[in-house]
């Protein structure tokens, strides 16, 4: 999506709808700095808001996020609605904690609970015992590759294509090496710990997201409960 947004004229659209894109790497991930202790999506949202406004002079601005980036974008919308014009998400991390009121909502929650039971062990380990995982992985790039590629395998839609047709070997190895070369495996796991400490998933009671919000829900994506 970088080229169509930054250079729309190359993709059949008018040049005057171009955006300046600030594509940031989460703290502790990739080439970003490593925080001295775990921080989560809400703290990162405060850092990103300072980056966009005080450091770069972009006010107002839009925010888009996937995975933990969706938690950052949701936190930006809650904490800084005066400068965030709109957000776009592909994962509903920041959400109100409300009981199901319809049969469809009950089914949605049940599917989400089942997915968490079957596939959520990695999350609990990262959120509660990140150092235990780090000691096992720190000097073992093969183990890091296995851990990361397993996530890609579990989360990809393999209903009509085999895994090796969903992602190329270059794509998988590039993602792995971003962690290995930057020694970021351990500090990336801290984001789970920090976000649990910050209660990122629990939208404060009585709080509403007031900025315009777009949400991409893909068929086959178990993380959003849209597997059918």
MARKE-556908 format. One record per residue: residue number from 1; residue in one letter; x negated, y negated, z negated of N, C-alpha, C in turn. Coordinates in nm, 3 decimals. Layout:
N
NODE  resi  resn     n.xx     n.yy     n.zz    ca.xx    ca.yy    ca.zz     c.xx     c.yy     c.zz
NODE   NUM     A        X        Y        Z        X        Y        Z        X        Y        Z
...
END
This chain:
228
NODE  resi  resn     n.xx     n.yy     n.zz    ca.xx    ca.yy    ca.zz     c.xx     c.yy     c.zz
NODE     1     X   -0.082    0.122    0.000    0.000    0.000    0.000   -0.085   -0.127    0.000
NODE     2     X   -0.216   -0.115   -0.016   -0.299   -0.236   -0.026   -0.295   -0.316    0.103
NODE     3     X   -0.322   -0.249    0.215   -0.329   -0.323    0.341   -0.196   -0.385    0.381
NODE     4     X   -0.082   -0.314    0.374    0.045   -0.380    0.411    0.079   -0.501    0.326
NODE     5     X    0.041   -0.499    0.198    0.072   -0.612    0.110   -0.026   -0.728    0.130
NODE     6     X   -0.153   -0.696    0.144   -0.254   -0.801    0.158   -0.264   -0.854    0.300
NODE     7     X   -0.240   -0.768    0.398   -0.252   -0.806    0.540   -0.129   -0.757    0.618
NODE     8     X   -0.011   -0.810    0.589    0.111   -0.760    0.653    0.111   -0.775    0.804
NODE     9     X    0.035   -0.873    0.858    0.032   -0.893    1.003   -0.030   -0.774    1.074
NODE    10     X   -0.112   -0.698    1.004   -0.170   -0.578    1.064   -0.069   -0.464    1.072
NODE    11     X    0.041   -0.480    1.003    0.138   -0.370    0.992    0.275   -0.409    1.048
NODE    12     X    0.278   -0.510    1.134    0.401   -0.546    1.200    0.487   -0.648    1.130
NODE    13     X    0.440   -0.706    1.019    0.517   -0.806    0.946    0.451   -0.944    0.963
NODE    14     X    0.520   -1.047    0.915    0.466   -1.182    0.926    0.357   -1.207    0.823
NODE    15     X    0.257   -1.285    0.861    0.144   -1.311    0.774    0.184   -1.388    0.648
NODE    16     X    0.293   -1.467    0.657    0.328   -1.552    0.542    0.394   -1.476    0.428
NODE    17     X    0.410   -1.345    0.440    0.461   -1.267    0.327    0.349   -1.191    0.257
NODE    18     X    0.225   -1.231    0.282    0.109   -1.164    0.221    0.100   -1.196    0.072
NODE    19     X    0.039   -1.106   -0.002    0.016   -1.123   -0.145   -0.134   -1.120   -0.173
NODE    20     X   -0.177   -1.195   -0.274   -0.307   -1.170   -0.335   -0.289   -1.052   -0.430
NODE    21     X   -0.375   -0.954   -0.419   -0.365   -0.834   -0.502   -0.479   -0.828   -0.603
NODE    22     X   -0.445   -0.813   -0.729   -0.543   -0.791   -0.835   -0.525   -0.647   -0.880
NODE    23     X   -0.617   -0.560   -0.841   -0.603   -0.416   -0.867   -0.700   -0.380   -0.978
NODE    24     X   -0.648   -0.375   -1.097   -0.731   -0.359   -1.216   -0.737   -0.211   -1.257
NODE    25     X   -0.847   -0.174   -1.319   -0.866   -0.040   -1.373   -0.841   -0.044   -1.523
NODE    26     X   -0.765    0.052   -1.573   -0.732    0.053   -1.715   -0.858    0.059   -1.801
NODE    27     X   -0.857   -0.004   -1.918   -0.972    0.005   -2.008   -1.009    0.151   -2.035
NODE    28     X   -1.139    0.179   -2.028   -1.186    0.315   -2.052   -1.177    0.407   -1.932
NODE    29     X   -1.122    0.357   -1.820   -1.109    0.436   -1.698   -1.205    0.382   -1.591
NODE    30     X   -1.248    0.470   -1.503   -1.328    0.427   -1.389   -1.446    0.343   -1.432
NODE    31     X   -1.467    0.233   -1.363   -1.580    0.145   -1.391   -1.547    0.038   -1.495
NODE    32     X   -1.426    0.039   -1.552   -1.391   -0.060   -1.654   -1.473   -0.039   -1.780
NODE    33     X   -1.479   -0.145   -1.861   -1.548   -0.135   -1.988   -1.479   -0.037   -2.081
NODE    34     X   -1.555    0.012   -2.177   -1.503    0.110   -2.272   -1.475    0.042   -2.405
NODE    35     X   -1.352    0.044   -2.451   -1.320   -0.021   -2.579   -1.386    0.055   -2.693
NODE    36     X   -1.412   -0.013   -2.806   -1.478    0.054   -2.918   -1.388    0.154   -2.988
NODE    37     X   -1.258    0.143   -2.968   -1.162    0.238   -3.026   -1.042    0.247   -2.932
NODE    38     X   -0.955    0.346   -2.951   -0.840    0.360   -2.861   -0.750    0.237   -2.859
NODE    39     X   -0.714    0.196   -2.738   -0.609    0.096   -2.719   -0.511    0.153   -2.618
NODE    40     X   -0.388    0.100   -2.619   -0.285    0.155   -2.533   -0.230    0.053   -2.435
NODE    41     X   -0.114    0.088   -2.381   -0.056    0.009   -2.273   -0.014   -0.130   -2.319
NODE    42     X    0.030   -0.143   -2.443    0.078   -0.275   -2.487   -0.038   -0.372   -2.507
NODE    43     X   -0.148   -0.323   -2.565   -0.267   -0.407   -2.577   -0.322   -0.441   -2.439
NODE    44     X   -0.321   -0.344   -2.349   -0.367   -0.369   -2.213   -0.282   -0.474   -2.144
NODE    45     X   -0.151   -0.472   -2.170   -0.063   -0.574   -2.111   -0.105   -0.714   -2.156
NODE    46     X   -0.142   -0.728   -2.282   -0.190   -0.859   -2.330   -0.319   -0.898   -2.259
NODE    47     X   -0.408   -0.802   -2.238   -0.533   -0.830   -2.167   -0.506   -0.870   -2.022
NODE    48     X   -0.415   -0.798   -1.957   -0.384   -0.826   -1.817   -0.316   -0.962   -1.803
NODE    49     X   -0.231   -0.998   -1.898   -0.165   -1.128   -1.890   -0.268   -1.240   -1.904
NODE    50     X   -0.365   -1.221   -1.993   -0.472   -1.320   -2.006   -0.555   -1.325   -1.879
NODE    51     X   -0.584   -1.206   -1.822   -0.660   -1.201   -1.698   -0.589   -1.277   -1.587
NODE    52     X   -0.459   -1.254   -1.571   -0.386   -1.315   -1.460   -0.370   -1.465   -1.478
NODE    53     X   -0.341   -1.508   -1.597   -0.315   -1.650   -1.620   -0.438   -1.730   -1.655
NODE    54     X   -0.496   -1.703   -1.770   -0.608   -1.784   -1.820   -0.733   -1.767   -1.735
NODE    55     X   -0.763   -1.644   -1.692   -0.888   -1.620   -1.619   -0.878   -1.643   -1.469
NODE    56     X   -0.766   -1.604   -1.409   -0.754   -1.611   -1.263   -0.656   -1.718   -1.214
NODE    57     X   -0.573   -1.770   -1.302   -0.482   -1.877   -1.263   -0.360   -1.834   -1.184
NODE    58     X   -0.318   -1.708   -1.200   -0.198   -1.660   -1.132   -0.081   -1.661   -1.230
NODE    59     X   -0.001   -1.764   -1.225    0.122   -1.772   -1.303    0.225   -1.846   -1.219
NODE    60     X    0.339   -1.786   -1.195    0.379   -1.651   -1.237    0.318   -1.546   -1.145
NODE    61     X    0.347   -1.418   -1.176    0.293   -1.309   -1.096    0.389   -1.189   -1.104
NODE    62     X    0.370   -1.094   -1.013    0.443   -0.968   -1.014    0.352   -0.859   -1.071
NODE    63     X    0.413   -0.751   -1.122    0.334   -0.639   -1.173    0.391   -0.508   -1.120
NODE    64     X    0.302   -0.421   -1.076    0.342   -0.287   -1.033    0.256   -0.186   -1.106
NODE    65     X    0.317   -0.075   -1.148    0.238    0.025   -1.218    0.294    0.164   -1.202
NODE    66     X    0.203    0.261   -1.194    0.240    0.402   -1.195    0.168    0.472   -1.309
NODE    67     X    0.226    0.580   -1.359    0.169    0.653   -1.472    0.151    0.555   -1.588
NODE    68     X    0.033    0.552   -1.652    0.017    0.458   -1.763    0.027    0.313   -1.718
NODE    69     X   -0.001    0.287   -1.590    0.020    0.153   -1.539    0.165    0.110   -1.549
NODE    70     X    0.257    0.206   -1.540    0.399    0.175   -1.559    0.426    0.132   -1.702
NODE    71     X    0.353    0.192   -1.797    0.366    0.147   -1.936    0.314    0.006   -1.954
NODE    72     X    0.206   -0.027   -1.883    0.153   -0.164   -1.889    0.252   -0.262   -1.827
NODE    73     X    0.305   -0.227   -1.708    0.399   -0.317   -1.641    0.526   -0.337   -1.724
NODE    74     X    0.576   -0.229   -1.783    0.693   -0.243   -1.870    0.666   -0.330   -1.990
NODE    75     X    0.549   -0.317   -2.049    0.513   -0.400   -2.164    0.496   -0.546   -2.123
NODE    76     X    0.443   -0.570   -2.004    0.433   -0.708   -1.954    0.572   -0.770   -1.943
NODE    77     X    0.668   -0.693   -1.890    0.804   -0.746   -1.874    0.869   -0.779   -2.007
NODE    78     X    0.841   -0.697   -2.109    0.901   -0.719   -2.241    0.835   -0.837   -2.312
NODE    79     X    0.702   -0.841   -2.308    0.628   -0.938   -2.390    0.603   -1.071   -2.321
NODE    80     X    0.607   -1.074   -2.186    0.574   -1.199   -2.114    0.674   -1.227   -2.002
NODE    81     X    0.803   -1.228   -2.032    0.904   -1.250   -1.926    0.897   -1.389   -1.866
NODE    82     X    0.833   -1.482   -1.933    0.827   -1.619   -1.883    0.732   -1.633   -1.765
NODE    83     X    0.639   -1.538   -1.748    0.543   -1.548   -1.638    0.550   -1.428   -1.543
NODE    84     X    0.614   -1.320   -1.583    0.627   -1.203   -1.496    0.754   -1.218   -1.413
NODE    85     X    0.740   -1.233   -1.281    0.855   -1.257   -1.194    0.937   -1.131   -1.171
NODE    86     X    0.871   -1.015   -1.162    0.940   -0.888   -1.140    0.838   -0.776   -1.160
NODE    87     X    0.890   -0.655   -1.184    0.802   -0.539   -1.197    0.854   -0.426   -1.109
NODE    88     X    0.762   -0.338   -1.072    0.799   -0.217   -0.998    0.729   -0.098   -1.064
NODE    89     X    0.804    0.011   -1.083    0.753    0.127   -1.156    0.780    0.254   -1.076
NODE    90     X    0.701    0.359   -1.103    0.738    0.491   -1.054    0.745    0.593   -1.167
NODE    91     X    0.740    0.543   -1.290    0.756    0.628   -1.408    0.816    0.542   -1.518
NODE    92     X    0.918    0.596   -1.585    0.988    0.518   -1.687    0.927    0.550   -1.824
NODE    93     X    0.812    0.489   -1.853    0.745    0.512   -1.981    0.811    0.428   -2.090
NODE    94     X    0.826    0.300   -2.065    0.889    0.210   -2.163    1.039    0.217   -2.140
NODE    95     X    1.111    0.273   -2.236    1.255    0.294   -2.216    1.328    0.284   -2.349
NODE    96     X    1.455    0.241   -2.346    1.533    0.236   -2.469    1.559    0.376   -2.522
NODE    97     X    1.558    0.389   -2.652    1.584    0.518   -2.716    1.733    0.528   -2.748
NODE    98     X    1.810    0.576   -2.652    1.955    0.584   -2.669    2.001    0.726   -2.644
NODE    99     X    2.106    0.771   -2.713    2.156    0.907   -2.693    2.231    0.920   -2.561
NODE   100     X    2.240    1.042   -2.513    2.314    1.068   -2.390    2.463    1.043   -2.411
NODE   101     X    2.527    0.983   -2.310    2.669    0.953   -2.320    2.752    1.028   -2.216
NODE   102     X    2.686    1.087   -2.116    2.758    1.160   -2.012    2.692    1.296   -1.993
NODE   103     X    2.763    1.385   -1.923    2.708    1.518   -1.896    2.581    1.508   -1.812
NODE   104     X    2.579    1.415   -1.717    2.460    1.397   -1.632    2.341    1.352   -1.716
NODE   105     X    2.363    1.261   -1.812    2.255    1.215   -1.898    2.207    1.327   -1.990
NODE   106     X    2.300    1.409   -2.039    2.260    1.523   -2.122    2.172    1.619   -2.043
NODE   107     X    2.209    1.643   -1.917    2.130    1.732   -1.832    1.992    1.672   -1.807
NODE   108     X    1.987    1.540   -1.786    1.860    1.473   -1.763    1.768    1.488   -1.883
NODE   109     X    1.821    1.463   -2.003    1.740    1.476   -2.124    1.694    1.620   -2.144
NODE   110     X    1.783    1.716   -2.116    1.748    1.857   -2.135    1.634    1.897   -2.041
NODE   111     X    1.640    1.850   -1.916    1.533    1.881   -1.821    1.402    1.817   -1.865
NODE   112     X    1.411    1.694   -1.913    1.290    1.626   -1.959    1.228    1.698   -2.078
NODE   113     X    1.312    1.744   -2.172    1.262    1.817   -2.289    1.198    1.949   -2.247
NODE   114     X    1.257    2.016   -2.148    1.200    2.142   -2.100    1.067    2.119   -2.031
NODE   115     X    1.058    2.013   -1.951    0.930    1.981   -1.888    0.823    1.952   -1.993
NODE   116     X    0.861    1.878   -2.097    0.766    1.846   -2.202    0.720    1.973   -2.274
NODE   117     X    0.812    2.065   -2.298    0.776    2.190   -2.365    0.679    2.272   -2.281
NODE   118     X    0.703    2.278   -2.150    0.623    2.362   -2.062    0.488    2.299   -2.025
NODE   119     X    0.488    2.167   -2.004    0.370    2.103   -1.947    0.308    1.995   -2.035
NODE   120     X    0.359    1.974   -2.154    0.315    1.860   -2.234    0.201    1.885   -2.330
NODE   121     X    0.141    2.005   -2.328    0.034    2.033   -2.424   -0.084    1.939   -2.404
NODE   122     X   -0.116    1.909   -2.278   -0.230    1.820   -2.251   -0.207    1.683   -2.316
NODE   123     X   -0.081    1.636   -2.311   -0.049    1.504   -2.366   -0.068    1.504   -2.517
NODE   124     X   -0.016    1.606   -2.584   -0.027    1.611   -2.729   -0.173    1.618   -2.773
NODE   125     X   -0.255    1.693   -2.700   -0.396    1.702   -2.735   -0.464    1.567   -2.718
NODE   126     X   -0.439    1.501   -2.606   -0.502    1.370   -2.584   -0.452    1.266   -2.683
NODE   127     X   -0.327    1.274   -2.721   -0.269    1.173   -2.809   -0.308    1.191   -2.955
NODE   128     X   -0.341    1.314   -2.994   -0.365    1.340   -3.136   -0.506    1.386   -3.168
NODE   129     X   -0.573    1.456   -3.075   -0.707    1.509   -3.101   -0.801    1.481   -2.984
NODE   130     X   -0.816    1.356   -2.945   -0.897    1.328   -2.825   -1.043    1.366   -2.838
NODE   131     X   -1.099    1.358   -2.959   -1.241    1.392   -2.975   -1.265    1.541   -2.958
NODE   132     X   -1.168    1.624   -2.998   -1.184    1.768   -2.980   -1.200    1.801   -2.833
NODE   133     X   -1.122    1.735   -2.749   -1.133    1.757   -2.605   -1.264    1.699   -2.552
NODE   134     X   -1.305    1.584   -2.604   -1.426    1.519   -2.555   -1.551    1.602   -2.582
NODE   135     X   -1.560    1.663   -2.699   -1.678    1.743   -2.731   -1.692    1.861   -2.636
NODE   136     X   -1.580    1.916   -2.594   -1.584    2.031   -2.503   -1.617    1.990   -2.361
NODE   137     X   -1.582    1.867   -2.324   -1.592    1.824   -2.185   -1.711    1.734   -2.154
NODE   138     X   -1.772    1.673   -2.255   -1.867    1.564   -2.234   -1.980    1.600   -2.139
NODE   139     X   -2.039    1.718   -2.152   -2.153    1.755   -2.067   -2.116    1.866   -1.970
NODE   140     X   -1.988    1.874   -1.932   -1.941    1.983   -1.847   -1.855    1.928   -1.733
NODE   141     X   -1.916    1.879   -1.626   -1.838    1.821   -1.515   -1.745    1.922   -1.449
NODE   142     X   -1.781    2.050   -1.451   -1.691    2.151   -1.393   -1.562    2.160   -1.475
NODE   143     X   -1.574    2.157   -1.606   -1.456    2.160   -1.691   -1.371    2.035   -1.673
NODE   144     X   -1.438    1.921   -1.658   -1.363    1.797   -1.632   -1.285    1.808   -1.500
NODE   145     X   -1.351    1.863   -1.398   -1.284    1.880   -1.269   -1.164    1.971   -1.282
NODE   146     X   -1.180    2.082   -1.355   -1.068    2.175   -1.373   -0.952    2.107   -1.443
NODE   147     X   -0.981    2.032   -1.548   -0.876    1.965   -1.626   -0.800    1.865   -1.539
NODE   148     X   -0.873    1.786   -1.463   -0.811    1.682   -1.382   -0.734    1.741   -1.265
NODE   149     X   -0.792    1.837   -1.196   -0.724    1.894   -1.079   -0.601    1.974   -1.120
NODE   150     X   -0.606    2.032   -1.240   -0.486    2.100   -1.290   -0.368    2.006   -1.301
NODE   151     X   -0.395    1.881   -1.344   -0.287    1.782   -1.351   -0.230    1.755   -1.211
NODE   152     X   -0.318    1.737   -1.114   -0.272    1.715   -0.976   -0.185    1.833   -0.930
NODE   153     X   -0.229    1.953   -0.963   -0.155    2.072   -0.918   -0.017    2.077   -0.982
NODE   154     X   -0.010    2.053   -1.112    0.118    2.062   -1.182    0.216    1.955   -1.135
NODE   155     X    0.166    1.838   -1.103    0.254    1.724   -1.075    0.288    1.708   -0.927
NODE   156     X    0.227    1.786   -0.840    0.252    1.768   -0.698    0.375    1.848   -0.654
NODE   157     X    0.439    1.800   -0.550    0.558    1.864   -0.494    0.514    1.968   -0.392
NODE   158     X    0.521    2.095   -0.430    0.473    2.203   -0.344    0.589    2.283   -0.285
NODE   159     X    0.708    2.221   -0.277    0.824    2.293   -0.227    0.813    2.323   -0.078
NODE   160     X    0.753    2.235   -0.002    0.744    2.254    0.143    0.601    2.259    0.193
NODE   161     X    0.504    2.232    0.107    0.363    2.234    0.146    0.282    2.302    0.037
NODE   162     X    0.175    2.368    0.076    0.083    2.424   -0.022   -0.003    2.312   -0.081
NODE   163     X   -0.064    2.339   -0.196   -0.139    2.237   -0.267   -0.249    2.177   -0.180
NODE   164     X   -0.317    2.262   -0.099   -0.427    2.210   -0.018   -0.379    2.126    0.099
NODE   165     X   -0.248    2.121    0.121   -0.192    2.030    0.220   -0.131    1.905    0.156
NODE   166     X   -0.113    1.908    0.025   -0.065    1.788   -0.046   -0.181    1.691   -0.065
NODE   167     X   -0.296    1.743   -0.111   -0.415    1.662   -0.132   -0.532    1.725   -0.057
NODE   168     X   -0.615    1.641    0.000   -0.737    1.691    0.064   -0.845    1.712   -0.042
NODE   169     X   -0.946    1.791   -0.008   -1.056    1.811   -0.100   -1.127    1.679   -0.131
NODE   170     X   -1.139    1.592   -0.031   -1.203    1.462   -0.054   -1.125    1.379   -0.155
NODE   171     X   -0.993    1.381   -0.145   -0.911    1.305   -0.240   -0.930    1.357   -0.382
NODE   172     X   -0.928    1.487   -0.399   -0.942    1.545   -0.532   -1.081    1.518   -0.590
NODE   173     X   -1.184    1.538   -0.510   -1.320    1.517   -0.559   -1.348    1.370   -0.588
NODE   174     X   -1.291    1.281   -0.508   -1.308    1.138   -0.535   -1.249    1.102   -0.670
NODE   175     X   -1.129    1.151   -0.699   -1.067    1.124   -0.828   -1.149    1.182   -0.943
NODE   176     X   -1.200    1.303   -0.927   -1.282    1.364   -1.031   -1.409    1.283   -1.054
NODE   177     X   -1.475    1.243   -0.947   -1.603    1.175   -0.961   -1.588    1.036   -1.022
NODE   178     X   -1.472    0.973   -1.006   -1.449    0.844   -1.072   -1.464    0.859   -1.223
NODE   179     X   -1.420    0.973   -1.277   -1.436    0.999   -1.420   -1.577    1.043   -1.453
NODE   180     X   -1.632    1.137   -1.374   -1.761    1.197   -1.408   -1.875    1.095   -1.396
NODE   181     X   -1.882    1.026   -1.284   -1.993    0.934   -1.260   -1.991    0.817   -1.359
NODE   182     X   -1.873    0.773   -1.397   -1.862    0.660   -1.489   -1.857    0.702   -1.636
NODE   183     X   -1.875    0.832   -1.661   -1.870    0.884   -1.799   -1.743    0.835   -1.870
NODE   184     X   -1.631    0.848   -1.799   -1.505    0.789   -1.848   -1.405    0.894   -1.895
NODE   185     X   -1.442    1.020   -1.895   -1.343    1.122   -1.932   -1.295    1.102   -2.075
NODE   186     X   -1.387    1.088   -2.169   -1.347    1.074   -2.309   -1.267    0.948   -2.333
NODE   187     X   -1.318    0.833   -2.286   -1.249    0.708   -2.316   -1.115    0.696   -2.242
NODE   188     X   -1.099    0.769   -2.132   -0.968    0.768   -2.066   -0.864    0.839   -2.151
NODE   189     X   -0.906    0.942   -2.225   -0.810    1.012   -2.311   -0.763    0.924   -2.426
NODE   190     X   -0.845    0.826   -2.462   -0.806    0.737   -2.571   -0.679    0.659   -2.541
NODE   191     X   -0.649    0.641   -2.413   -0.530    0.563   -2.378   -0.404    0.630   -2.430
NODE   192     X   -0.404    0.762   -2.435   -0.290    0.835   -2.491   -0.281    0.809   -2.641
NODE   193     X   -0.395    0.818   -2.709   -0.398    0.793   -2.854   -0.352    0.651   -2.885
NODE   194     X   -0.408    0.555   -2.812   -0.373    0.415   -2.837   -0.227    0.386   -2.809
NODE   195     X   -0.173    0.443   -2.703   -0.033    0.417   -2.668    0.062    0.479   -2.770
NODE   196     X    0.024    0.593   -2.826    0.105    0.651   -2.933    0.100    0.562   -3.057
NODE   197     X   -0.016    0.510   -3.090   -0.028    0.421   -3.207    0.052    0.293   -3.187
NODE   198     X    0.062    0.247   -3.061    0.135    0.124   -3.031    0.283    0.148   -3.004
NODE   199     X    0.327    0.274   -3.010    0.468    0.310   -2.986    0.515    0.254   -2.851
NODE   200     X    0.433    0.274   -2.750    0.462    0.217   -2.619    0.593    0.272   -2.562
NODE   201     X    0.623    0.398   -2.587    0.743    0.460   -2.529    0.871    0.409   -2.593
NODE   202     X    0.862    0.359   -2.715    0.981    0.317   -2.787    1.006    0.167   -2.766
NODE   203     X    1.096    0.135   -2.677    1.130   -0.006   -2.660    1.192   -0.059   -2.789
NODE   204     X    1.146   -0.172   -2.840    1.202   -0.224   -2.965    1.354   -0.233   -2.959
NODE   205     X    1.419   -0.194   -3.067    1.565   -0.192   -3.073    1.622   -0.331   -3.045
NODE   206     X    1.722   -0.335   -2.958    1.785   -0.460   -2.922    1.714   -0.536   -2.811
NODE   207     X    1.599   -0.482   -2.764    1.522   -0.549   -2.660    1.572   -0.506   -2.523
NODE   208     X    1.576   -0.600   -2.431    1.611   -0.572   -2.292    1.504   -0.629   -2.201
NODE   209     X    1.480   -0.559   -2.090    1.393   -0.613   -1.987    1.475   -0.709   -1.903
NODE   210     X    1.440   -0.836   -1.904    1.521   -0.938   -1.838    1.472   -0.971   -1.697
NODE   211     X    1.350   -0.927   -1.663    1.297   -0.960   -1.530    1.347   -0.856   -1.430
NODE   212     X    1.361   -0.893   -1.302    1.403   -0.796   -1.200    1.308   -0.676   -1.198
NODE   213     X    1.367   -0.556   -1.189    1.290   -0.432   -1.199    1.326   -0.338   -1.086
NODE   214     X    1.225   -0.288   -1.017    1.243   -0.185   -0.915    1.184   -0.055   -0.964
NODE   215     X    1.248    0.058   -0.927    1.202    0.188   -0.974    1.206    0.288   -0.859
NODE   216     X    1.093    0.352   -0.830    1.085    0.453   -0.725    1.100    0.591   -0.788
NODE   217     X    1.209    0.660   -0.753    1.235    0.794   -0.806    1.231    0.891   -0.689
NODE   218     X    1.134    0.981   -0.691    1.111    1.069   -0.578    1.167    1.209   -0.603
NODE   219     X    1.231    1.265   -0.504    1.273    1.403   -0.511    1.151    1.492   -0.527
NODE   220     X    1.160    1.587   -0.620    1.048    1.676   -0.645    0.956    1.628   -0.755
NODE   221     X    0.982    1.513   -0.812    0.898    1.458   -0.917    0.954    1.498   -1.051
NODE   222     X    0.894    1.596   -1.116    0.947    1.645   -1.244    0.935    1.540   -1.353
NODE   223     X    0.837    1.448   -1.341    0.818    1.347   -1.444    0.936    1.251   -1.456
NODE   224     X    1.013    1.235   -1.350    1.129    1.147   -1.357    1.259    1.224   -1.364
NODE   225     X    1.250    1.357   -1.377    1.370    1.437   -1.387    1.442    1.454   -1.255
NODE   226     X    1.375    1.421   -1.143    1.440    1.429   -1.011    1.379    1.545   -0.931
NODE   227     X    1.391    1.666   -0.979    1.326    1.778   -0.913    1.410    1.836   -0.802
NODE   228     X    1.537    1.808   -0.795    1.624    1.870   -0.696    1.623    1.791   -0.567
END
